């Protein structure tokens, strides 16, 4: 299986957002990665602030 064909910047951002190591991300099958991204998008739509409050 080939590693994902994404830019290094995108890989780092996805790794941080999904909470998985970069090496693991690059060898994740594309259909599984897309599923995780869909779940993440669904969570962010349910909580648009990402769990952060705007209190100053």
N, C-alpha and C positions, 0 to 999 in steps of 0.2 A: 504494500500500500504506500502511495506517495504522500509526503507531508502536504498539508494544506497550502494552497497557493495564495497567501495573503501577505501583506506588507509587514515588516517587523513592528512598526508602530501599532498596526491593527492587532497583531498577535499579542503584544504587551497589554494593550487596553482590554482585550477580551479575557486574557488570563486573569487580570486584576478583577474585572467585573464578575467573572464566573467563579473566581476563587479556586482556580486549579493551576498547577505548575505549568509554565510555558512549554516545557518538553512534552508534557501530557497533552496539552492543547493541540500542539502541532501534529500529533499522531492520532487525534480523535477522528473517527470517521465523520465525514461531512454531514450525513443525515442525523447523527447523534448531536453534533454541534448545533445544527439548525434547530433541533428539538429543544436544547438547553436555552438557546437564544429566544425562542418563542416563549418558553416558560418565564424567562427573565423579563421580557417585554410585557407579558401578562401581569406579572407582579408589579412592575413599574406603573402600569396603567391603573391598577387597583390602588396604588399608593404613589401618587405623582410626586410627592416630596421625598420619596426614597427613605422614609422613616426619620428624616431630619425635620426639626422644628425651626420656625423662623424667629424664635425668641432671641432678642438681643440683650 
